[in-house]
Amino acid sequence: MNNQIIKNIHVLDIKQTHRVNVQWSKSHQVHHIWFIVYNVQTAQKAFHLFNLMERWSLAADYDTNATVMVTVYGLDDSSKVVISNSIAIFPNSKQIQDLTLHTHVERKSVLNPETALQEIPPENLPVDVNQEIHQDTQQPYTVFKITQKSLSSKHPESYIQIIKSNTTDYQQRDVQLLLDLAEKYRLRRTKNRHHSKSLPIPCLYRDKPSNHEKIIEAKATGVMSKYIKDKNGDQASSINKKINGLHFSASASKVTKQPLEISFFGDYRITIPPQSILPGHNLYFADFYCKKIRSPHYVTLVLTVPGSVEDVYCCNRLVKLDLKNNKFMYYDRRHGYRTTKAMHIEVLYTEDIDLSIWRQIPNFQEFVLPKENVRGRGRSRIEGLPKYTACETCNLPLP
């Protein structure tokens, strides 16, 4: 492989008996890859869309005795096809195929999206709608007309519908605007304070009911496994139902400077000292919200391991914070780890917790709160509480 070819090779597995290594020049700014896998014998066709920022491989279940055409398209950040190439995999082909993507030649003919959708309804296209493609267009979709040049003319042309999935989700610029609102609120709440505007972080703590399925699982396996984030907070948050994690609170009592003695989320509590979990991780601002009129405001931060799947997902959607240079949750050389007093700080930690390891860390605690300290429902709602959309403080203005 020469120096002009991108280093990370993406792999397509077809029933794990054939593999296609895909490579292209670094000069092409490719953000998404389309695979079209076509079984010549059965005319079975599948469309697969991948975001290059994510780790992936594709297992396509096709008859290994059939000839399979694999066509690959590289798309830039505006969803324009910039490179492409095809390869035929015959029953007697070698197991590993190399495919280099070259500049894509656009067809001069214009495809009418409405006509294409009439011919192939959207629900018949196996598109992974969890992959976001943002385009500066008012149309809810873009349709490409793909011609399988190497196939005989009796085979119909293919249509790919690229859906603007989750168009109501916040993009990175929206999250920045939300962060600006949170900072404006923080400044207003702390403007007239003559004493400290922040609180120490004695620990990050997590409350769950002792009979919660994840706690029962953790007691059996020794591992508190992460799970999909609920819909708590802003309804347009791009992390809701998209990434896995474990929820912690970082805000201490303003009176005792310790974790709150009461819990609204259950009696089983673990506490982790900030110096044992925050260093070496990436920190992202994700959300700013309240739950009802005149209720406290919350900021949701995401803590990821650099290079992890969740980190890659967040880096293009959320706003990255410097742990030593932000006002929500930060490290100060003189005063240690601190949070603002203006709002409650929540942290979504995107890794499993191996209790057998954490129990060996100084100041890690695991205990059951007294029954009288558990208030309200004593557990979080399954889907979380949505943001109070009438609040003028934490909602973005309508365009």
N, C-alpha and C positions, 0 to 999 in steps of 0.2 A: 504494500500500500504506500503510495507516495505521499509527500507532505501536503499535497493539495486536497487530499481526501479526508473527510471528517473522521475523527478517531473512534467515536462511539458507534459501533455497528449495531443496527437494529435487526432483530431476527424474526422471521415468520416460519413457524413450524406447521407442516401439513401432516396431520396424523402422526407427528413425531417421527416420520420416516424420511421426510425431505425437509431441508432447511434452506432458506434464502437469506443470505447476508446482504443487506442493503447499505450502500455507501454513496456519498456524493461530495462535491467540492465544497470546501468551507466558504467559498465566495457566495454561495446561495443561502439566503436567510430563510431557512425552512422552519416553520413553527408547528405544522401538522402534517401527518402522513395519511393518505388514503390507500388501503389495499382493496383491490377487487380480485377476488378469487373465483375462477370460472371453471367448472367441470365440463369439458367438451362433450363427454359421452351423455351426461344426464341433463346438460344445460342448467345445472344448479349454480347459482351465483350468490355470493355474499359480499357485503360491503363492510369494511372495518375502518374506523377513524381513530387515530391516536394522537395525543398531544406529546410532542417530543420531550416535554419537561417531565414526563412520567416514565417510570420503569415499566416495560411491558414486553410480552411475547404473545404470539397468537397461535392457538392450536385449532386448526381447521379440520374438521372430521370429513375427509373425502376418501372415496375408494382409491386405494393406492394402485389399482390396476388401470385407472383412468388417466387420461392426459389432462393436466390442470394448467390453465393460463393464469399467471399472476401479473397483474398490472399495478404499478405503484405510482402514486402522484404525490409530489411534495408541494405544500401550500405555504404561502407567506402569511404574515400576520393580518393581512386584509382578505385572506381566504382565496387569493388568486393562485392558480396552478402555475408554478415556476419551473419545475423539473418533473420528468416522468420517464418511465421505461417499462418494458414487459419482458417476461420470460416464460417459456413453455417447459413444464416438467413432465417428462414422459415416464411411463412405468419403469423403464430401464435406466432412467437418469441416475447420475451419481447423487449421493445423499445430500451433499452440500453444494448449493449453487450461489454464485456471486453475481449481484446485480448492481450496476452503477447507474445512478440517475443522471440524465442529461437534460439540457434545456428543453422545456416543453414548447412545442409549436402550437399556438392557438388556432383553432378553426375560425374562419372568417364568418361563417354563418352564425346567426343569432338565434338562440333558443328561447321560445316563449315559455316562461315558467308555468303559466296557467295550462298550456297544452301538455307540458310534461307531467304536471300533477294529475291531469285527467287520464293520461296513459298509465301512469304508475302512482297510485295513491300513496301518500306519505307513510301510512301505517304498514305498507308492504315493504318498505325499505328498512332493513335491520340496522338502524343508525343508533349509535350510543349517544343519547341526548345528554349524558352527563358531561360530555366534552364541550366546553364553551368555545364559541367562535364569535368574536365581537367584530361587527362591521359597521361602518358609517353609512348606513342605509336605513330607510324606513320599512323596507320589505322584510317580512319575517323569515325569509329563506333566500338562498341562492341555489340555482340549479345549474350543474355542469352537464354538457352532453359529451359522453365518452364513446369513442369509436374503437372497437376492438379490431385494429387494423390487421392483425395476424389471423383473424378468424374469417371464415367464408362469409359471403354476403347474405346467406340465408339466416344468419344469426342476427337478431335485432340489436339495435344500438342500446347502450346502457345509459341510464340517467342516475346521477348522484344528487341527492338533495342534502345540502349542508344547512342544517337547522340552526338558527340563532337560539340555541338552547338557553333556558333560564334567563330570558331577556329582562326579567324583572330583578335579577340578582344585581347587587352592587358590583361595579367594576372598581378597579384600584383607585381611580380618581374620585369615585364616590366615597370610598373608605377614607381617603384623605380629607374630604369635606366633612365627613363625620368626626374625624379626629380634630379638625379645626373647631367644630362645635363643642366637642368635649373640652378642648383647651380654653375656649372662650368661657365656658361654664366654670371651669376650675379657677380661672383668674377672677371671675366675678365672686365666687364663693370664698376666696382666700384674700381678696383685696384689702379688706379692713382688719385682717388679723395682725396683731402686734406680737403674737407668740408663734410657735412653730406652725408651718402650713402643711406639715407632713407628719406621719407616724412611723415608728419603727416596725419592721416586719419580724416578729418573734418566730414565725413559722408560716408555712402554707398548710392549710388544713382542709380536710375533706370529710364530710358527714354523709352517711348513708344508713338506712335501717339495718339492723343485724340480720334480718331475714331477707334482705335484698338478694336477688339471684347472683349478682356479681360478688357479693360478700361471702355468700355460701360457697361459691366457686373458688374464691380466693382462699378460704379456710381449708378447702379440700386440696387445692393444687399448690398453694403458696404463692400464686401469682394473681395480682389484681389486674385483669386485662382491660384494655381500653375498648370503647364501643362507640358507635356512631353518635355524633352530637345531635341533640334534640333541636326543636324549633324555638328554643328560648331566645328572647331578644328581638332584634329587628327582623321583620319578616323577609326582608330582601338580603339578609346576610348570606354571603357566598360560602360560608362554612357550615351552615345549617344542613344537616343530613348529608354532608359531603366528606367530612373528615372524622377520624376516630380520636378519642381522647378521654381524659379523666379530669373532672372539674374540681378545682381548688379555690378557696378564698384566701386572699392575701391581706385583707384589711383587718386590723385589730380594733379592739374597743378603744374609744377615745379617752375613757376613764382609766381602765386598768392597763392599757397598752399590751394586752394579751388577747388571744383568740376569744371570741364571744363565748360566754358560758352557756348560752342557750343555743339550740339547734332547731331549725325548721325542716331539716332534711333527714333526720334519723339519729339514732343513738350511738352508732359505731363511728369512731373518729380516728383518723390517722393524722399526724402532724410531721412535717418535714422541714428542717431548718433551711432557710433560703440559700445559705452558702453551700448546701449539699446538692442543690438542684438547679439553681439559676446559672451559674458560670458554665461557659462552654456551649450554651444553647442559643438558638436564635429566638428573638422576641418580636412578636407582631401585634400591632393594634388591629382589632377585628370589629368591635361594636361599642356603641354608646346608646343606652336606652334607659327607660323607666317603665314601670309596670302599671301604674295608674296615676291619677291626678294627685299631686302633692306627695308623691312617694319618692324615696331616695333614687338617685341615678346610679347606674352601673357602667363600668367599662370592662369589656372582655378583652383579655390579652391571650395570645396563643404562644406556647413555649414548645419549640420543636428541636429535634436533633438535626444539625446541619446535614443536608443531603438526603434526609429521609423522604419517604413518599409525601408525608404531610408537609414537610418543609418546602418541597418543590411545588406542591399545590398552592401553598400560601404566598410564596415569594412573588408571584405575578398577580395576586388578587388582594392581598392585605398590604399594610404599610409597616415596613420593618422599623423597629425602634432600637436605639442604642441603649443598652442597659445602664450605661454611665452618663447618658445625656438625654433623659426624658423626665417628665414631671409626674407620671402616673405610677410607675414602679421602677425603682432605680437603685443603683449602688453609689453611695457617697463615701469617699475615703475617710472622712472624719466621723461620720455618723452611721455607717453601715448601710444595710438594706432598708429602704423606706417606701411608703406609698403616700399618695396625696390624701388629705382629709376631706377633699371636696366630694368624693364619690366612693362607692364600694368598688374594689378591684377584684375581678375574677380572673382566674388563670386556667386555660385549657391545656393540660399537659398531654402531649400526643404520643406517649409511650406507655407500655405496660410497667407495672411496679412489681418487681420480684421481692416479696416481703422477706424472704430469707436473707437477701442482701441488705435491704434497707434497715432491718432490725439490728444490724451490726453498726449502723451509723450513729455516732453520738447525738443525743437529743431527738432522735426519731422516737415518736410515741404512738402507741396503738392501744385504745381503751374504749370502754363503753360509758357513755354519759349517764348520769342519774336520770331516772324516769321523769322526774319533775322538770328537768332541763330541756326536755323535748317538747316543742310547742307546735300548735297548728296541726296540719295533716301528718307531720312527722316524716314526710317523704316528698320528693319532687314530683311534679306532674309528668306523666309519661312523655308528653310532647313538649313540655316546657310552657312557660307563660309568654305570650306574644307581647311585643312592644306596644305601649300606649300611643296610638298614632295621632292623637289630638295634641300631644305635647309640643309646644313651639320651641322648646329648648333642645330636644334631641332628635327631632325629625328634620330631614333635609327638605328645603322648600321645593314645591312642585315646579317643574320646568315651565 
